[in-house]
Amino acid sequence: MPLINRFAETHAELTVIRRDLHAHPELQFDCHRTANIVAEKLREYGCDEVKTGIGQTGVVGVIKGKQNTSGKVIGLRADMDALPIFEATGLEYASKEAGKMHACGHDGHTTMLLGAAQYLCETRNFDGTAVVIFQPAEEGGGGGREMVDEGMMEDFNIQEVYGMHNWPGVDVGKFGIRPGPFFAAADLIQIDVTGKGAHAAKPQDGVDTTVVAAHIVIALQTIASRVADPLESVVVSVTSFETESKAFNVIPENVELRGTVRTLSPAMRDTAEEQIKRIAENTAAAFGATAKVTYDRNYPVMVNHDDQTEFMANVARTVVGDHNVNDDMEQTMGGEDFAFMLEARPGAYILCGNGEGAMVHHPEYNFNDEAIPAGCSLWANIIEQGMPAV
C-alpha cells in the first residue's frame, strides 16, 4: 500500500517544518536547534523513546509496532546539517544565517523522516521496532561514524539500516538505487611544501615553492590519466593553494595545498595515497624543496548490501510503480558518511527524485517539497513491508 494519500494530508504541515529548517541552517555538529525540533516532534508524535545527544547532537526515536513477535529492528536514517555556503535562491524562506545554507537538502531528509515517524506512531501496523535516526555532521564531520562508535547499533539492537538522499535531475516520484559500491570514498589531503624564501627580483637566491607546488598540482593529475587502470575510478582535486606571503615581491618559503581524493575500491584508494606521496615528495625534491603529505582517510566507499538493496527497490516499486524505479543507478564520486552505518549493519541507500534545478552544493539549490510524500511513503513502507504485521 503506497500511502500517498495519507501523506498528501500532512504535506502542508511537513512543508512548513521543512521551510523552517531551511531558514535556520546549522553546520556539522552544531545542530542544536534542529535536534531540539526533531526531539520535540518525536515526543509529540508519541515515540516510545526519544534519546538525544548521540554523536554529540544526534537524535534517535524508537517506535514499537502493534506486535513484536518478530523481534526485528529496522533503522531509518536522515541527516540534519547544512553547508557553509551563501544562499542565492532569493526564496522567502531563504537562510537567515549568512554563510550557512541547506544546499544539500538535509532539511528535506529530516522532514520526510519526521513525516514517516508521525504516521508510524499513529498506525503501528508492523511487527517489530522502527528506529528513526537523525544524524548531524554528514557534510565532512563524520556524524555517522560518531553515532556508530558510540554504540548506537548495539544500544537499539538495530539489525538493518536504510538511508535516502534527494537527487536533482531525477523526476519527483522516481527512485534510483544499485547494489554494491554506490558512493565513493572521500579522503582529504594536505601537502605542505617548504623551500627557501627570497626577493622576487632574485629567484636564484631561493627555492620557489610556488613553482614547486604548481608542478605538484599538475603532476597529481597523472594518477588518473597514467597510473590508474582506465576502467577504475579516481578523482584527485586540489582545491586550495595558499602561500604564506601575500606580497607582490616575495617568493614564499612555504605553500600549503589542500584537496580531496575520490575512489570506488580499496585497492585504488591505497594506490592513490601511495602515488600522491610519491609524486609530491619526489617533485619537490627535484626542485630542491621538500613536501610533507597528510592523507586523511575520511569517508569509506558506501556499499549497498545485495539483499537489502533488492528489498528497498521492491518497496519503492510498490510506492511509485515499476517504471519509476531504476535499480541500476549510476555510481557517483560524491561521498556519503552513511557508509559507516552500512559497514556496521546490512542495509541500503536510495536516491529520491528532486526534479529539475540546481545540483546539490550549489548556492541556488532548493529541496523540492513535492518530493515529501514519496519519501515519507517509502520510509513507512520499509517498516510495514520489512516487518509485516501478523
Summary of the structure (lengths in Angstrom):
residues: 390
radius of gyration: 23.4
end to end distance: 15.9
largest distance: 83.5
contacts: 1425
relative contact order: 0.20
helix: 38%
strand: 28%
